[in-house]
Amino acid sequence: MAIGPSFEALRDRGGSRGMVAAGMAVLLACMVFFGVDVVADVALHGFSLAPYSSAELVHLGFEMLAVGGLGYAVVALRAHHRLLRSEAASSRETIQLLRGHFDQVLGRKFAQWGLTAAERDVTLLIIRGLSIADIAAARSTAQGTIKAQSTSIFRKVGVASKAELMSVIVDEFIDSTREDARPPSPGA
């Protein structure tokens, strides 16, 4: 049973590739427009051999600056988008590893606590935050059955409430993560 939102749902939260591509297309279109205008201005003055006025030089300078700035913005946007995609992939991989580790920790603890298959399913639904009524509906079971299973789970784990159960599970996961992060002892 999966816990939490799917990776597909998380993947597109920061915006879509289409929006970035559209932004880059607008930047490129502006860059081409100003670039063509600069070339046309230089060609016009080159053919007519007319000197530039100071206002024309300022105008030409700003257009050249705009072309350079827009080109830089396209390159920077593309590099930043690649970096974000790379970081997102790395984050997804880390989440996968942690999720797998969490499943391993839960499996060990479920076995240690002696939970039945039904109790394991109910525990997972409790972890997801479902109410007794919601768990009963999800499992097509009577609420009384879920209450009895919850009581049995709490007794086996040694807690008195859902909050305490969650606390024990989170503590177990954190403790196991710390143990895995420790360097091996010299005698090992």
Secondary structure per residue as TSV (DSSP state, phi and psi in degrees):
chain	resnum	aa	ss	phi	psi
A	1	M	-	360.0	125.5
A	2	A	-	-78.5	146.6
A	3	I	-	-116.3	130.0
A	4	G	S	90.6	175.3
A	5	P	-	-70.8	155.4
A	6	S	-	-72.2	158.2
A	7	F	H	-65.7	-31.8
A	8	E	H	-61.6	-38.2
A	9	A	H	-68.7	-32.0
A	10	L	H	-82.2	-25.8
A	11	R	H	-59.0	-39.5
A	12	D	T	-100.4	13.8
A	13	R	T	-62.7	-35.9
A	14	G	T	-83.6	5.2
A	15	G	-	117.8	162.5
A	16	S	-	-101.2	162.2
A	17	R	H	-60.9	-34.8
A	18	G	H	-60.5	-39.0
A	19	M	H	-67.5	-40.2
A	20	V	H	-66.6	-43.0
A	21	A	H	-63.1	-39.8
A	22	A	H	-64.4	-42.5
A	23	G	H	-61.9	-42.9
A	24	M	H	-65.3	-37.1
A	25	A	H	-64.0	-41.4
A	26	V	H	-63.5	-45.1
A	27	L	H	-60.5	-44.4
A	28	L	H	-64.4	-39.5
A	29	A	H	-62.9	-43.4
A	30	C	H	-64.7	-40.3
A	31	M	H	-62.2	-43.3
A	32	V	H	-64.4	-43.6
A	33	F	H	-58.4	-51.6
A	34	F	H	-67.7	-34.9
A	35	G	H	-63.4	-45.1
A	36	V	H	-63.7	-38.9
A	37	D	H	-64.7	-41.1
A	38	V	H	-62.7	-47.5
A	39	V	H	-61.7	-41.1
A	40	A	H	-64.9	-42.7
A	41	D	H	-62.8	-45.1
A	42	V	H	-65.6	-42.7
A	43	A	H	-64.7	-41.9
A	44	L	H	-60.2	-46.4
A	45	H	H	-72.3	-30.6
A	46	G	H	-68.6	-39.9
A	47	F	H	-75.0	-34.8
A	48	S	H	-87.5	-11.5
A	49	L	T	56.7	22.8
A	50	A	-	-83.6	137.9
A	51	P	-	-73.3	154.5
A	52	Y	-	-78.7	139.6
A	53	S	-	-82.7	166.3
A	54	S	H	-64.0	-36.5
A	55	A	H	-65.5	-39.4
A	56	E	H	-67.4	-37.6
A	57	L	H	-65.2	-41.4
A	58	V	H	-63.6	-44.2
A	59	H	H	-60.6	-46.9
A	60	L	H	-63.3	-40.9
A	61	G	H	-62.0	-43.9
A	62	F	H	-66.0	-38.2
A	63	E	H	-65.5	-40.7
A	64	M	H	-65.7	-39.7
A	65	L	H	-63.2	-40.1
A	66	A	H	-63.6	-43.3
A	67	V	H	-61.4	-46.6
A	68	G	H	-64.3	-44.0
A	69	G	H	-64.6	-41.4
A	70	L	H	-66.6	-39.7
A	71	G	H	-62.2	-44.1
A	72	Y	H	-62.3	-40.9
A	73	A	H	-63.1	-40.0
A	74	V	H	-63.1	-47.3
A	75	V	H	-64.1	-44.8
A	76	A	H	-65.6	-40.9
A	77	L	H	-63.6	-43.2
A	78	R	H	-63.8	-44.2
A	79	A	H	-64.3	-42.0
A	80	H	H	-66.4	-40.4
A	81	H	H	-63.2	-42.2
A	82	R	H	-62.9	-41.8
A	83	L	H	-61.7	-45.9
A	84	L	H	-61.9	-41.6
A	85	R	H	-64.4	-39.7
A	86	S	H	-65.0	-44.0
A	87	E	H	-64.9	-37.6
A	88	A	H	-65.0	-41.2
A	89	A	H	-63.8	-41.6
A	90	S	H	-63.7	-41.1
A	91	S	H	-64.7	-41.7
A	92	R	H	-61.0	-41.0
A	93	E	H	-63.8	-43.5
A	94	T	H	-62.4	-43.3
A	95	I	H	-62.8	-41.2
A	96	Q	H	-59.5	-45.4
A	97	L	H	-63.2	-45.4
A	98	L	H	-65.0	-40.4
A	99	R	H	-63.1	-42.7
A	100	G	H	-63.0	-42.4
A	101	H	H	-64.1	-40.4
A	102	F	H	-61.7	-43.3
A	103	D	H	-62.0	-39.3
A	104	Q	H	-64.9	-45.3
A	105	V	H	-61.0	-45.8
A	106	L	H	-61.1	-43.9
A	107	G	H	-59.4	-44.7
A	108	R	H	-63.5	-45.3
A	109	K	H	-67.3	-39.9
A	110	F	H	-59.6	-43.8
A	111	A	H	-65.2	-43.8
A	112	Q	H	-61.7	-39.1
A	113	W	H	-79.6	-12.7
A	114	G	T	72.5	36.2
A	115	L	-	-76.9	140.2
A	116	T	-	-73.9	171.1
A	117	A	H	-60.7	-42.3
A	118	A	H	-64.3	-41.6
A	119	E	H	-65.5	-34.8
A	120	R	H	-63.0	-45.9
A	121	D	H	-61.7	-44.3
A	122	V	H	-63.8	-40.5
A	123	T	H	-60.8	-43.5
A	124	L	H	-61.6	-39.1
A	125	L	H	-70.3	-34.2
A	126	I	H	-63.6	-42.9
A	127	I	H	-59.1	-36.4
A	128	R	T	-73.0	-10.1
A	129	G	T	93.4	13.9
A	130	L	-	-74.3	148.6
A	131	S	-	-80.2	170.0
A	132	I	H	-56.7	-45.2
A	133	A	H	-62.5	-42.4
A	134	D	H	-66.4	-40.4
A	135	I	H	-64.5	-43.8
A	136	A	H	-60.6	-43.6
A	137	A	H	-64.8	-42.8
A	138	A	H	-64.9	-33.1
A	139	R	H	-99.0	2.5
A	140	S	T	51.9	49.9
A	141	T	-	-133.0	159.2
A	142	A	-	-71.2	149.1
A	143	Q	H	-60.9	-34.3
A	144	G	H	-61.6	-37.2
A	145	T	H	-64.8	-43.0
A	146	I	H	-66.0	-39.9
A	147	K	H	-62.5	-41.7
A	148	A	H	-65.4	-42.5
A	149	Q	H	-65.4	-40.3
A	150	S	H	-62.3	-44.1
A	151	T	H	-60.3	-42.6
A	152	S	H	-64.1	-41.8
A	153	I	H	-61.3	-49.5
A	154	F	H	-59.5	-41.0
A	155	R	H	-64.8	-45.5
A	156	K	H	-65.2	-36.8
A	157	V	H	-81.8	-27.0
A	158	G	T	89.7	35.0
A	159	V	-	-126.0	171.1
A	160	A	S	-118.6	-4.7
A	161	S	S	-154.6	168.5
A	162	K	H	-60.9	-40.8
A	163	A	H	-61.4	-43.8
A	164	E	H	-65.9	-38.6
A	165	L	H	-60.0	-47.5
A	166	M	H	-59.6	-41.8
A	167	S	H	-62.0	-44.4
A	168	V	H	-62.3	-44.5
A	169	I	H	-64.8	-45.4
A	170	V	H	-63.0	-43.6
A	171	D	H	-60.3	-42.9
A	172	E	H	-61.9	-42.4
A	173	F	H	-65.8	-44.8
A	174	I	H	-63.1	-44.9
A	175	D	H	-61.4	-41.8
A	176	S	H	-69.7	-33.1
A	177	T	H	-67.2	-40.8
A	178	R	H	-64.0	-41.8
A	179	E	H	-62.6	-40.4
A	180	D	H	-68.8	-27.1
A	181	A	H	-82.9	-18.4
A	182	R	S	-67.9	142.1
A	183	P	-	-69.9	150.7
A	184	P	-	-62.3	146.0
A	185	S	-	-71.6	154.8
A	186	P	T	-60.1	-30.6
A	187	G	T	-85.2	-3.8
A	188	A	-	-85.9	360.0
